[in-house]
Amino acid sequence: MHKVYIKQAWQMLKQNKFISIIAIMGTALAIGIIMTIIVTDEVKNISIAPEINRNRTMYLKSQYLFSESSTGGRLRGGNINYELAKEYLFTLRTPEYISFVNENNP
């Protein structure tokens, strides 16, 4: 049964060379792009040397605060300030170590 499929595919490749090349290259390109996306995402999140504890690490890049006023609610975003880190992050009991970096861009 498989021999028949292979023979049919080979005959179609011989008859329509241009269409077959476009179809094969398009499929190969799509598979390559999907594999690149998956590998890039895995490298960002997987625990490999030198960062072997990456799955136990928490990264906070910014904070968002919602404040209500008489004119309506307002959402503000920005860097995490030292007071917030001192009050909430440094009091956590689960992590062994806590590191805090504040990137202020003037």
C-alpha positions in Angstrom: 0.0 0.0 0.0 2.8 2.4 0.9 4.6 1.6 -2.3 1.6 2.8 -4.3 1.5 6.1 -2.4 5.3 6.6 -3.0 4.9 5.9 -6.7 2.0 8.3 -7.1 3.8 11.0 -5.2 6.9 10.5 -7.4 4.9 10.7 -10.6 3.2 13.9 -9.4 6.6 15.4 -8.6 7.7 14.6 -12.2 4.6 16.1 -13.8 4.4 19.3 -11.9 7.9 20.2 -10.9 7.3 24.0 -10.3 4.2 23.5 -8.1 5.9 20.6 -6.3 8.9 22.7 -5.5 6.8 25.6 -4.2 4.7 23.2 -2.0 7.7 21.5 -0.6 9.6 24.7 0.1 6.6 26.3 1.7 6.1 23.3 4.0 9.8 23.2 4.9 9.8 27.0 5.6 6.6 26.7 7.8 8.1 23.8 9.8 11.4 25.6 10.2 9.7 28.8 11.5 7.6 26.9 14.0 10.6 25.0 15.3 12.5 28.2 15.7 9.7 29.8 17.7 9.4 26.8 20.0 13.1 26.4 20.6 13.5 30.2 21.3 10.7 30.0 23.9 12.1 26.9 25.5 15.6 28.4 25.8 14.1 31.4 27.6 12.2 29.3 30.1 14.1 26.0 30.6 16.5 25.5 33.5 19.9 24.9 31.9 23.4 25.9 33.0 24.4 28.5 34.2 20.9 29.3 35.3 19.8 25.9 36.7 17.1 27.3 39.0 15.3 29.4 36.4 12.0 27.5 36.9 12.2 28.7 40.6 12.9 32.4 39.7 10.4 35.2 39.7 11.0 38.2 37.4 9.1 41.4 37.9 9.7 44.1 35.4 7.0 46.7 36.2 4.1 47.4 38.4 0.6 48.5 37.5 -1.6 50.4 40.0 -5.3 51.1 39.6 -6.5 54.1 41.5 -10.1 55.3 41.6 -11.0 58.9 41.9 -14.2 61.0 41.5 -13.6 61.3 37.7 -13.2 57.5 37.2 -10.5 54.8 37.5 -7.0 55.3 36.2 -4.3 52.7 35.5 -0.7 53.7 36.1 2.4 51.7 35.3 6.1 52.1 36.1 9.1 50.6 37.6 9.0 48.8 40.9 10.1 51.2 43.6 12.2 50.3 46.6 9.4 50.8 49.2 7.2 48.2 47.4 10.1 45.7 47.2 11.0 46.2 50.8 7.4 45.8 52.0 6.2 42.9 49.9 9.1 41.1 48.1 11.7 41.1 50.9 9.2 39.7 53.4 8.6 36.5 51.4 9.6 33.4 53.3 9.7 30.9 50.4 12.7 32.2 48.4 16.2 31.6 49.7 17.6 34.8 48.2 16.0 37.9 46.9 17.6 40.4 44.5 16.2 43.7 43.6 17.3 45.9 40.7 15.6 49.2 39.9 16.2 50.5 36.4 15.5 54.2 36.5 15.8 55.8 33.1 15.9 59.6 33.5 
